[in-house]
């Protein structure tokens, strides 16, 4: 019995050693699926600017949202392991220790006497169980788990693309806000210089109080716009810091991206989207997984056959000469109060929902491509037109300034020309970065 107990302890220790989990390998399971090619996600050296490519790599390397999605992918793999384990036999160590009191009595002459003692009984060995047949339910659940892993893989990549797009929006949001700040500061400097000039003219009687009030109002409006633009810089830099996990509050940004001059047609882009959009692939995998679940639920109508086996390493209980026992059980559901039927109906409903989601996602992709393509074409045209508008507004302001200086124009005409130039410059900057996004 002592030898058998030592064997049980040794096997238990080995099993506990096997329970250790390599955390680094677990994380690498999903990190290997989402790593971007080329350079790793490293922050720029002190004094160096941050490019859009670096910002994307930093987001991909360290953003917690992506790691949370990766853990969901890993959990799908673990669930698959759990489902597959149901196809394999289970082997357990068992031990049973029993103390019994043994009593006895005897007579001697005219007196009587009694005695008692304790008996220790120990049974130990291996117990195994294997399900021989379940109507292929376990196989269907394993197939469904495989498809769920595929679904989570595509969802993980879709999450990565969404975060990278958010990073691009925040990055160019910073550049746009800083560009607006630069334009407004330049315009405000001109307006303040003009305000000093008009006040000097008023003192010598060459300008009206109305002219001074008009320029002061324009300068004040520009200061308010400048405050809003500076606040936008702070907010967008905070968003960029959150996404990239580095302090981007003062990092210079270098951009480094030029959109391609030529574009495929909308139909070609739709073909690319249907072949590569991860959300569409995820819905397809989800539909296939729910279909396997339907078959798994239907399999519950079939009988279940289970084999149980016990092998004794040591046995003190009666019969002590028996080394092993086995039991074959058969379970056939005859009446389950409608539970299986309800589960089958629910599985079919889930499958229909999954198919509808796939169809809806495909139509949404068509819509996304058409809208984005039309927006991009319109934005590119606006960029070209606004460049002409800025040039025309600059010329109009030059002529208004010259006419005012020659006494042939009014201060209102000059202010109007300045407003038109500022508006054109702001819209041009906004459209330029909108086209890049």
Backbone torsions as a table, in degrees:
resi	resn	phi	psi	omega
1	UNK	NA	-38.7	179.2
2	UNK	-63.5	-39.1	179.6
3	UNK	-64.6	-41.2	178.7
4	UNK	-65.8	-39.6	178.3
5	UNK	-63.7	-40.7	178.0
6	UNK	-63.5	-38.6	177.4
7	UNK	-64.0	-39.6	178.3
8	UNK	-63.9	-41.5	180.0
9	UNK	-64.8	-41.4	180.0
10	UNK	-63.7	-44.5	179.8
11	UNK	-65.0	-39.8	178.6
12	UNK	-62.9	-40.8	178.4
13	UNK	-63.2	-41.0	177.5
14	UNK	-63.5	-39.2	179.8
15	UNK	-65.7	-40.4	178.4
16	UNK	-64.9	-36.7	177.4
17	UNK	-63.9	-36.6	179.6
18	UNK	-70.9	-15.9	-178.6
19	UNK	-78.5	-9.5	178.9
20	UNK	-64.9	138.0	-176.9
21	UNK	-111.5	130.2	176.1
22	UNK	-81.8	98.3	-175.7
23	UNK	-61.9	-38.9	-179.0
24	UNK	-63.3	-41.9	179.3
25	UNK	-67.2	-35.5	177.9
26	UNK	-61.5	-46.8	179.5
27	UNK	-65.4	-39.1	-179.0
28	UNK	-64.2	-22.7	179.3
29	UNK	-57.5	-42.5	179.7
30	UNK	-97.8	-24.4	177.7
31	UNK	-64.0	-34.0	-180.0
32	UNK	-66.1	-19.7	-179.3
33	UNK	-85.5	-17.8	-170.9
34	UNK	-121.7	1.5	-179.5
35	UNK	-65.3	138.3	176.4
36	UNK	-84.5	151.1	179.4
37	UNK	-71.6	173.7	176.1
38	UNK	69.8	-136.6	-170.1
39	UNK	-71.9	149.0	177.3
40	UNK	-74.2	170.0	-179.6
41	UNK	-81.7	85.8	179.6
42	UNK	-113.3	139.0	178.4
43	UNK	-67.0	154.8	179.9
44	UNK	-67.3	153.6	176.2
45	UNK	-66.5	157.1	179.2
46	UNK	-54.4	130.1	179.4
47	UNK	90.0	-14.9	179.9
48	UNK	-89.4	146.9	179.9
49	UNK	-76.5	161.5	177.9
50	UNK	-101.1	120.7	178.5
51	UNK	-87.8	165.7	178.1
52	UNK	-65.0	-33.2	178.7
53	UNK	-67.0	-41.5	177.7
54	UNK	-64.7	-41.4	179.5
55	UNK	-60.2	-41.0	178.9
56	UNK	-64.6	-42.7	-179.1
57	UNK	-67.3	-37.0	178.0
58	UNK	-63.9	-42.6	177.5
59	UNK	-61.3	-44.1	-178.2
60	UNK	-67.5	-30.9	-173.5
61	UNK	-83.7	-30.9	-168.0
62	UNK	-133.4	-3.6	-177.9
63	UNK	-69.7	128.7	-175.2
64	UNK	-66.7	-30.4	179.8
65	UNK	-59.6	-38.5	179.7
66	UNK	-68.2	-38.3	177.7
67	UNK	-67.7	-35.6	176.5
68	UNK	-63.2	-44.1	175.3
69	UNK	-62.6	-35.7	176.8
70	UNK	-64.0	-37.1	177.7
71	UNK	-66.1	-33.4	175.7
72	UNK	-65.2	-38.9	175.6
73	UNK	-62.9	-43.9	178.6
74	UNK	-63.3	-39.2	178.7
75	UNK	-64.4	-32.9	175.8
76	UNK	-65.3	-38.4	176.7
77	UNK	-64.4	-40.8	179.1
78	UNK	-65.5	-40.3	177.3
79	UNK	-62.8	-35.6	177.7
80	UNK	-65.4	-41.0	177.2
81	UNK	-61.0	-39.7	178.9
82	UNK	-65.4	-40.7	179.0
83	UNK	-67.2	-41.1	-180.0
84	UNK	-66.1	-31.6	-179.4
85	UNK	-63.1	-24.9	179.5
86	UNK	-70.2	-15.8	177.2
87	UNK	-83.0	-11.8	-174.1
88	UNK	-106.5	155.7	176.3
89	UNK	-70.9	154.6	174.8
90	UNK	-108.5	140.1	179.2
91	UNK	-127.3	127.4	-177.5
92	UNK	-127.8	148.9	168.7
93	UNK	-87.1	138.4	176.9
94	UNK	-134.9	151.5	176.9
95	UNK	-148.9	141.9	-179.2
96	UNK	-136.7	119.3	-179.0
97	UNK	-114.0	124.8	-175.4
98	UNK	-126.3	133.1	172.4
99	UNK	-107.7	130.0	178.1
100	UNK	-126.5	142.4	175.5
101	UNK	-93.8	126.7	179.7
102	UNK	-108.8	121.1	-178.0
103	UNK	-115.9	155.0	177.8
104	UNK	-151.0	159.9	179.6
105	UNK	-139.9	155.6	178.8
106	UNK	-154.0	157.2	179.8
107	UNK	-114.9	141.6	177.0
108	UNK	-139.7	106.6	-179.0
109	UNK	65.5	-131.0	179.6
110	UNK	-85.9	-6.2	-176.6
111	UNK	-105.8	172.8	178.4
112	UNK	-136.0	157.3	179.2
113	UNK	-147.7	156.9	178.0
114	UNK	-139.5	156.3	179.4
115	UNK	-144.7	156.5	179.1
116	UNK	-142.3	155.6	177.8
117	UNK	-153.2	166.7	-179.7
118	UNK	-108.5	143.1	177.6
119	UNK	-121.4	129.5	179.1
120	UNK	-105.6	126.2	-179.8
121	UNK	-119.9	133.4	-179.4
122	UNK	-132.8	126.7	173.2
123	UNK	-116.0	133.2	178.9
124	UNK	-150.7	148.7	178.9
125	UNK	171.7	-154.4	-178.9
126	UNK	-113.0	142.8	173.6
127	UNK	-124.0	134.0	-179.5
128	UNK	-127.7	149.3	177.7
129	UNK	-140.6	137.9	179.2
130	UNK	-144.1	128.1	177.7
131	UNK	-88.0	114.3	-174.6
132	UNK	-77.8	-35.5	-176.0
133	UNK	-153.3	133.5	177.4
134	UNK	-135.0	25.4	-177.0
135	UNK	69.4	27.9	-179.5
136	UNK	63.7	15.2	179.9
137	UNK	-61.6	-44.2	-178.4
138	UNK	-64.2	-40.5	178.4
139	UNK	-62.5	-40.1	179.2
140	UNK	-64.9	-38.9	-179.9
141	UNK	-68.6	-34.4	175.4
142	UNK	-65.6	-43.6	177.4
143	UNK	-61.3	-41.5	177.9
144	UNK	-63.2	-38.2	178.4
145	UNK	-65.7	-38.6	176.1
146	UNK	-60.4	-43.1	179.7
147	UNK	-70.7	-31.1	175.7
148	UNK	-66.9	-38.3	175.3
149	UNK	-60.2	-44.2	177.8
150	UNK	-61.2	-41.5	178.6
151	UNK	-61.6	-46.8	-179.8
152	UNK	-65.3	-31.9	176.2
153	UNK	-62.9	-46.9	179.5
154	UNK	-67.6	-37.1	177.7
155	UNK	-65.2	-35.7	177.5
156	UNK	-64.4	-44.6	178.1
157	UNK	-66.6	-36.0	177.6
158	UNK	-65.4	-39.1	176.6
159	UNK	-63.1	-41.7	178.1
160	UNK	-59.8	-45.4	-179.6
161	UNK	-63.3	-38.3	179.2
162	UNK	-64.3	-42.2	179.4
163	UNK	-67.4	-37.7	178.4
164	UNK	-67.3	-36.5	177.0
165	UNK	-68.1	-39.8	175.6
166	UNK	-61.9	-38.2	177.5
167	UNK	-63.6	-42.6	178.3
168	UNK	-62.9	-41.3	178.7
169	UNK	-62.8	-45.0	179.4
170	UNK	-65.6	-40.7	-178.8
171	UNK	-61.4	-51.3	-179.5
172	UNK	-75.3	-20.3	171.1
173	UNK	-64.0	-39.5	176.2
174	UNK	-64.6	-48.2	-179.0
175	UNK	-61.9	-40.1	178.6
176	UNK	-64.8	-46.9	-179.7
177	UNK	-62.0	-41.0	178.6
178	UNK	-67.4	-35.4	176.0
179	UNK	-64.7	-41.4	177.3
180	UNK	-64.1	-40.0	176.9
181	UNK	-59.7	-45.1	-179.8
182	UNK	-61.6	-45.3	179.9
183	UNK	-63.7	-44.1	-178.5
184	UNK	-67.4	-39.9	177.8
185	UNK	-63.1	-41.1	178.2
186	UNK	-64.7	-43.5	179.2
187	UNK	-66.3	-40.0	-179.8
188	UNK	-64.9	-37.7	178.2
189	UNK	-61.7	-41.6	177.7
190	UNK	-64.6	-43.0	-178.3
191	UNK	-66.5	-39.4	179.1
192	UNK	-68.1	-37.4	175.3
193	UNK	-64.5	-41.0	177.7
194	UNK	-65.2	-36.6	179.1
195	UNK	-64.8	-41.7	177.0
196	UNK	-63.1	-39.1	179.9
197	UNK	-66.5	-44.1	-176.8
198	UNK	-69.5	-31.6	176.1
199	UNK	-67.4	-37.7	176.0
200	UNK	-65.0	-39.7	177.6
201	UNK	-64.8	-37.2	-179.8
202	UNK	-64.5	-37.2	-178.5
203	UNK	-63.4	-32.5	-179.5
204	UNK	-97.7	6.7	174.7
205	UNK	84.5	14.2	-179.8
206	UNK	-97.3	1.0	179.2
207	UNK	-140.6	151.5	-178.9
208	UNK	-90.8	154.3	174.2
209	UNK	-57.8	-30.9	178.2
210	UNK	-62.0	-39.0	179.1
211	UNK	-62.7	-41.9	179.2
212	UNK	-63.9	-44.4	-178.9
213	UNK	-63.8	-39.0	179.5
214	UNK	-63.7	-44.3	-179.3
215	UNK	-69.5	-38.9	177.1
216	UNK	-61.2	-40.7	179.1
217	UNK	-64.2	-42.9	179.4
218	UNK	-64.3	-42.5	179.6
219	UNK	-64.8	-40.1	179.2
220	UNK	-64.3	-41.7	178.7
221	UNK	-63.3	-38.0	178.7
222	UNK	-67.6	-37.4	177.9
223	UNK	-62.4	-40.8	178.1
224	UNK	-62.9	-44.7	177.8
225	UNK	-61.7	-36.5	178.9
226	UNK	-66.3	-40.2	176.9
227	UNK	-62.2	-42.6	178.3
228	UNK	-62.2	-41.6	-179.1
229	UNK	-66.1	-40.8	178.5
230	UNK	-65.7	-37.5	176.3
231	UNK	-65.5	-36.9	177.1
232	UNK	-64.3	-37.3	176.2
233	UNK	-59.5	-46.9	-179.3
234	UNK	-62.1	-43.9	-177.5
235	UNK	-67.6	-43.7	-178.2
236	UNK	-70.6	-32.9	175.3
237	UNK	-67.8	-35.7	176.0
238	UNK	-64.2	-41.1	177.3
239	UNK	-64.2	-40.0	178.4
240	UNK	-65.3	-38.6	177.4
241	UNK	-63.6	-40.0	179.9
242	UNK	-63.9	-39.9	-176.5
243	UNK	-75.9	-41.4	-175.3
244	UNK	-89.5	-12.4	-179.8
245	UNK	65.8	17.5	172.9
246	UNK	-122.4	156.8	179.9
247	UNK	-74.0	104.5	-179.2
248	UNK	-102.7	17.1	-175.8
249	UNK	-66.4	-26.9	-178.7
250	UNK	-132.1	7.5	-179.1
251	UNK	-69.2	131.8	171.6
252	UNK	-71.0	142.5	-179.0
253	UNK	-109.9	134.6	-174.0
254	UNK	-107.8	-3.7	-176.8
255	UNK	62.9	-107.0	178.8
256	UNK	91.2	18.8	178.4
257	UNK	-130.3	128.9	175.2
258	UNK	-120.7	120.8	-180.0
259	UNK	-61.6	147.2	177.5
260	UNK	-64.6	142.2	-177.8
261	UNK	-70.5	-32.1	-176.3
262	UNK	-106.0	145.0	-179.0
263	UNK	-123.0	145.1	170.0
264	UNK	-66.7	171.3	176.5
265	UNK	-75.0	166.7	179.1
266	UNK	-62.1	-37.9	178.8
267	UNK	-65.8	-39.9	177.9
268	UNK	-65.1	-39.9	178.5
269	UNK	-67.0	-35.9	177.8
270	UNK	-65.9	-38.4	176.9
271	UNK	-63.3	-40.5	177.2
272	UNK	-63.8	-42.7	-177.5
273	UNK	-64.3	-44.1	-179.5
274	UNK	-67.3	-24.6	179.4
275	UNK	-85.9	-25.0	-169.6
276	UNK	-124.3	-12.0	-178.6
277	UNK	-66.7	121.7	-175.4
278	UNK	-69.7	-30.9	-179.8
279	UNK	-67.6	-33.1	176.9
280	UNK	-69.6	-42.7	177.3
281	UNK	-63.1	-35.3	179.4
282	UNK	-66.4	-41.3	179.0
283	UNK	-68.2	-33.3	176.5
284	UNK	-64.9	-44.0	178.6
285	UNK	-65.9	-37.7	178.9
286	UNK	-64.3	-40.0	178.4
287	UNK	-64.2	-43.1	179.0
288	UNK	-64.5	-37.8	179.4
289	UNK	-65.6	-42.0	179.7
290	UNK	-68.0	-30.0	176.3
291	UNK	-65.6	-39.3	176.2
292	UNK	-65.3	-34.1	178.6
293	UNK	-65.9	-35.8	176.2
294	UNK	-58.5	-48.9	179.6
295	UNK	-63.4	-34.5	178.4
296	UNK	-65.3	-40.0	178.7
297	UNK	-68.8	-38.2	177.0
298	UNK	-63.4	-34.9	180.0
299	UNK	-62.6	-16.6	179.2
300	UNK	-69.6	-15.2	175.9
301	UNK	-72.0	-19.2	-174.4
302	UNK	-86.8	162.2	-179.7
303	UNK	-70.4	157.0	176.8
304	UNK	-117.5	128.7	-179.1
305	UNK	-117.8	126.0	-175.4
306	UNK	-129.3	137.9	177.8
307	UNK	-112.5	127.2	176.6
308	UNK	-116.9	135.1	-177.9
309	UNK	-138.5	135.1	176.2
310	UNK	-125.4	131.0	176.3
311	UNK	-120.8	126.9	-174.6
312	UNK	-96.0	125.6	169.9
313	UNK	-79.4	-35.0	175.9
314	UNK	-147.9	145.3	-177.8
315	UNK	-149.4	123.0	178.7
316	UNK	-107.8	-15.6	-179.3
317	UNK	-85.5	158.5	-178.0
318	UNK	-78.4	136.2	-0.5
319	UNK	-82.5	124.0	-176.6
320	UNK	-70.5	-16.6	-176.3
321	UNK	-93.5	7.8	-179.7
322	UNK	-94.2	121.4	-176.6
323	UNK	-91.0	-26.1	-178.5
324	UNK	-153.9	157.1	176.2
325	UNK	-137.8	153.2	178.6
326	UNK	-141.3	156.6	-178.5
327	UNK	-147.4	129.7	177.5
328	UNK	-112.5	122.3	-177.3
329	UNK	-117.5	145.4	178.1
330	UNK	-126.8	129.7	-179.3
331	UNK	-128.5	119.0	179.0
332	UNK	-122.9	115.9	-178.9
333	UNK	-69.0	124.2	177.8
334	UNK	-107.6	-45.4	178.0
335	UNK	-137.7	118.7	179.7
336	UNK	-123.0	19.1	177.4
337	UNK	58.6	29.1	176.3
338	UNK	82.9	5.7	-177.5
339	UNK	-65.6	-48.0	-179.0
340	UNK	-63.8	-42.3	179.5
341	UNK	-60.7	-42.0	178.9
342	UNK	-64.7	-40.5	179.5
343	UNK	-66.1	-38.0	178.1
344	UNK	-65.3	-44.6	178.9
345	UNK	-61.9	-41.1	178.9
346	UNK	-64.8	-36.6	178.5
347	UNK	-66.0	-41.7	176.4
348	UNK	-62.5	-38.9	178.5
349	UNK	-64.1	-42.6	177.1
350	UNK	-60.9	-39.2	179.6
351	UNK	-64.6	-44.6	178.9
352	UNK	-62.3	-39.7	176.2
353	UNK	-60.7	-43.5	-178.7
354	UNK	-63.5	-40.5	178.4
355	UNK	-64.9	-41.3	178.8
356	UNK	-65.7	-38.0	177.0
357	UNK	-63.3	-39.2	178.5
358	UNK	-63.7	-44.5	178.8
359	UNK	-63.6	-42.7	179.5
360	UNK	-64.8	-41.1	179.3
361	UNK	-62.0	-39.6	178.8
362	UNK	-64.0	-42.4	178.7
363	UNK	-68.9	-34.6	176.7
364	UNK	-65.4	-35.7	176.9
365	UNK	-63.9	-41.1	176.1
366	UNK	-58.9	-44.9	178.3
367	UNK	-63.3	-45.5	-179.1
368	UNK	-58.6	-45.1	-178.4
369	UNK	-64.6	-46.0	-178.3
370	UNK	-62.7	-45.4	-178.4
371	UNK	-66.8	-46.2	-178.7
372	UNK	-64.9	-38.7	179.8
373	UNK	-65.2	-45.6	178.8
374	UNK	-63.8	-41.0	178.6
375	UNK	-62.8	-40.8	-178.0
376	UNK	-67.4	-43.4	178.2
377	UNK	-60.7	-45.8	-179.7
378	UNK	-64.5	-38.6	-179.9
379	UNK	-65.5	-41.7	179.1
380	UNK	-63.2	-39.9	177.2
381	UNK	-65.3	-41.2	179.5
382	UNK	-63.9	-38.1	178.5
383	UNK	-58.5	-45.1	179.8
384	UNK	-66.0	-43.9	-179.3
385	UNK	-66.9	-38.3	-179.8
386	UNK	-68.9	-30.9	174.7
387	UNK	-62.0	-41.5	175.3
388	UNK	-66.4	-38.0	-178.7
389	UNK	-66.4	-40.4	177.7
390	UNK	-61.9	-45.1	179.3
391	UNK	-61.8	-42.3	179.2
392	UNK	-66.3	-39.8	179.8
393	UNK	-66.5	-36.6	176.7
394	UNK	-63.5	-40.9	178.0
395	UNK	-66.7	-40.3	179.2
396	UNK	-63.8	-39.7	178.3
397	UNK	-66.6	-40.1	178.7
398	UNK	-60.9	-43.0	179.8
399	UNK	-69.3	-37.5	178.2
400	UNK	-64.5	-40.4	177.3
401	UNK	-62.8	-43.7	-179.3
402	UNK	-65.4	-41.3	179.9
403	UNK	-66.3	-39.0	179.2
404	UNK	-66.7	-41.9	179.5
405	UNK	-63.9	-33.1	-179.6
406	UNK	-85.3	-1.0	180.0
407	UNK	79.2	15.2	-178.4
408	UNK	-103.6	-5.1	-179.2
409	UNK	-131.1	169.3	-179.5
410	UNK	-103.0	161.6	176.7
411	UNK	-65.1	-33.0	179.2
412	UNK	-63.5	-38.8	177.1
413	UNK	-62.8	-39.8	179.5
414	UNK	-66.5	-42.5	179.3
415	UNK	-65.2	-41.5	178.3
416	UNK	-61.4	-42.6	178.8
417	UNK	-63.9	-38.3	178.2
418	UNK	-65.4	-42.0	177.9
419	UNK	-62.9	-41.6	179.2
420	UNK	-64.1	-39.1	177.7
421	UNK	-66.3	-45.1	180.0
422	UNK	-62.3	-42.8	179.2
423	UNK	-62.4	-42.4	179.9
424	UNK	-65.7	-39.7	179.4
425	UNK	-65.4	-41.9	-179.8
426	UNK	-66.5	-43.9	179.1
427	UNK	-65.8	-37.0	179.1
428	UNK	-63.6	-43.6	178.8
429	UNK	-64.1	-42.1	-178.3
430	UNK	-64.6	-43.5	-178.8
431	UNK	-68.1	-33.8	179.8
432	UNK	-60.7	-45.5	-178.9
433	UNK	-79.4	-27.6	175.0
434	UNK	-63.5	-40.1	178.0
435	UNK	-62.8	-38.1	178.9
436	UNK	-66.8	-42.4	179.0
437	UNK	-63.7	NA	NA
